Amino acid sequence: MAYQLLKGKKGIIFGALDEKSLAWRTALRCYEEGAELVLTNAPVALRMGEINKLAEAVKAPVIGADVTKSEDLKKLFEDSMKHFGGKIDFVLHSVGMSVNMRKGKSYTELDYGFNLKTLEISAMSFHRVLQTAYELDAINYWGSVVALTYIAAQRVFPDYNEMADAKALLESIARSFGYYYGIKKKVRINTVSQSPTKTTAGSGVKGFDGFQEYAEKMSPLGNASADDCAGYLAVLFSDLTRMVTMQNLFHDGGFSFTGVTEAVVNQMEKAQSLTPNA
């Protein structure tokens, strides 16, 4: 069901790769809620993904941009404002990549060159996006910017590797830039910590299926789906959340504040009963 929460609003969506992407589902929901969109991703991702299919569905242009290059981001915002005929109301940052994880390196054997690349793409790109928009005065008063994060920024999830460090930095940037952008333009900046979701990127994390099942048992409401997340983001982009800023918002079915559930206890007891005595 759509509520026209974003009627008349204009937004940029970073990171849609395929139909499983959180950014993809969010673009569909924002369009359904009345928004006009520009889609963007790295040039290599545009070649690999299916973004043109999404662009057709939401009637949006696709503008390639490398988030590690300020000149690309400047052109993205300038071209977007030209397309919209004015400033932007919301931005979704859904960008992340770990070369160490791709190479199978554990947290205790990080390649520091790879690590810098992870931090640059997964965290500092958010600062670059915000700084570019700030300098160009590209976002309207009371605009909304959201970046996707994960609870590994606060708690240890071994196989999430140095992406946990990147997400912690990402959340810090949201708080710090949220202060300055809020004072100057009333623009609000938040991060959303989503349930483990079977996106193309998420599925690449070692042991993902097992952890997703564990999170389902640990969450009173169960795991939040990609479409659930898209709906939540639409609300954060809307005028209904004008006074929410500098927050890390958990969208995880209650996982983040649950110590243990009966389902997990029962599973552990069942496993113990099946284990032969030493």
N, C-alpha and C positions, 0 to 999 in steps of 0.2 A: 504494500500500500504506500503510495506517495502522498506527501503533504505540502508540496511546493515550498519547502523550507528555504530553497536557494533560488527562488524565482528572481530573475534580474541580476544575479550575482555571476561573477566571472572568475574562473580559477585555473591554475596550472597544476597538473598532476605529473609528478616525477615517478618513473620507475615501472610503468606497466610493461610487462614482458609477454605474458600469455594469460589465458583465461583463469589460471590458478592464482595469479598475482593479486595481492591485496590492493595494489594501485589500480589494477584493471577493474576489480569489483567496485572499488570506490568511484571510479570514473562513471561506471554505469549508474550507480545510485545517485551521484550528484547530478547527472544529466536527467535522470528520472525526477529529481526534486526541482528541476527548472533551471539548472546552471548552464552557462556557456563555458566551454573548456578549450584549453590548449594542452596537448600531450607532449611529453618530452622524455627522452632517454639518451644514453650514450650512443654515438654512431654505431659502435659494434653491436650493441643490443638491438638497435633498429634493424640491423641486417639479420640477426639471429631470431628475433621474436616475431610476433604476429600483430604488431601494434596497428598496422593499417586496417586490419579487420575491426579493431576497437574504434579507430578514428572514424570509420564509416558509420558505426553504430551510434556514436555520440556526436556525429557531425562536427568533428574537431580537427584542426590542422595538427600536423606532427612537426615539431621543431627539434632537431637534434642538438644536444649540448653535452659536452664533457664537463662534469661537475667539478673537475680539478682545474679548470681553466676559467679565469675570471672573464676573459673576453667572450667565451662561449655563453656564459650566463648573462652578461650584459646584452648580447645580441638576442638571447631568448626573451628577456624581459622587454626589451625595446620592440621586438617583433610582435610579442603578445599584446602589448598595449596598442600597437598599430592595428592589429587584428580586431581587438575588442573596441577600439575607438575610445579608450580611456584606461583608467587604472584597474588593478586586479584586487579582488576581494578575498581570495583564499589560495593557499599553496599547500600541497601535500608533498613531503619529502619521504620517499620510500626507496632509499638507496643504501646498499650494503654489499660488501664483498671482502672475503678473506683469502688471500693467496696462500697463507700458511695452511688453512684448512683444505684448500684444493690440493696442496702438495702433501697432505697427510702428516704435517708436523704438529706435534703436541705442544701444549702451552710451555712446557719446560725445555723445549728445543726450538723456540721461535727463530726464524730468520729475521733479523731486525730490518733489513731492507724491505722484505715483504710486509713486516709489521707497520712500517711507516706508510706503505701504500694502503693498507687496511684503514689506518686512522685518517688518511687523507680523503679516501673515497667515502667511508662509512660515517665519519663524524665531522671533520673539518669542512667537508663539502656543504654541510648545513650552515656553518658560519659564512661560507662564501656566498651561498644563496641569499642569506639574510642581509649580509653586508651590501651585496649588489642591489637588492631591492631597496635598502635603506638609502644608499647613495643616489639612486635614480628616483627616489620618492615614488616607487612603483605600486605600492599597496595603499588602498583607500583607508581612511580613518575607520577604526573598528574592524579592520580586516583580521583574518585568522590564518595562522600558519601552524601546521602539525607535522611532526616527524614520528615515524614508527620506530619503536624501541623494543626491549625485551627485559624481563625480570632478572636476567643474568647480569645486568648492570648493578644489582644490589646483592644477589646471592650467587653462590658458586654452582655452575653447571659445567662439569669438567670438559665435555666435548664441544662446548660453545667457544672454547679457545679465546684468542685475543679479541674476538668480536665483543666479548663482555666489556673489555676495556674501552672499545670504541663506543659502545652504547652508553657507558658511564659518562664519557666525554660529550656525547651527543646531548644527553639530558642536562649537563652543566651548561652547554651553549644555549639551550632553550631558556634556562633560568636567567642567565646573564644578558642575553640579547633581549629577552622578554622585558627586562627592566628598562633598557634604553628605548626600545621601540614603543613600549607602553607609554612612557613619559612623552615622547615626541609625537606619536601619531595614534595612540590608543590601540595599536596593533597588538593582538594577543598571540603568544607563542607557547605551545604545549607539546608534550610527547605522549604517545599512547603505547602502553605496554600490552601487547596482544597475546592471547593464548597461543601455544604452538600450533601453527597452521601449515597444512601440507601444500606450500607453494613450491615452485621449482627450486628456489634458494633454500627454503627450510628443509626440504627433503634431502639436501646434500649434507646436513649435519649428521655425524656418526650417531647411530642409535636413536634416530628421530622417532621411528614408529613406536618403540618401547616407551620413550618418554611421553609421546602424545597420549598413549594409553594410560600411563601413570597420571598425567595431568587431568585426564578425563575423570579418573577415580578420585582425585584430590580436589576437584572443583565442585562445590555444592550444586551449581547450575550446569555443570559440564563445560567442555571447551567452547569458547566462542568461535563461530565460523567466520570465514572471510566476509560473507554477506552481512553478518551481525556487525562486524568491525566497520564495514562500509557505512552502515546506518548510523553508527556512533560518530564516525568522522563527519558525516553530513550534518549532524546536530552541532558538532564543534565548529563547523564552518558557518553555521547559521547565526542569526541575531539572538537566538535563545540562550547563547552562552557568552554573552558580551563581557561578563565580569570574571571569566575563567582564564587565567594566564599564569605562566611560569610553573605549571604543574606537570608531574608525571602521572598520568591517569591510567589505572589498571583496568583493562577490558579483558577479563580472564575467567569469568564465571565464579569468582571468589577464591581462586587458587592462591593468590598472593597473601591472603590473610587467614588461610586455613592451616592449622597445625597438623592435623591428621583426620582422615575420615573413616567411617565404619567400613567402607568398601576396601580401603587399603589395609586396615587391621585384619579384616577377614581373609584377605588374600595372603597376607604374611602368615597368619595362623594356619591356613590351609597348606601353604608351602612347607611350613615347619612340620606339620603332621605327616607329610609325605616323605620327609627326610629320614632315612634310617639312622638309628642311634649309632654313634661312633663306638 
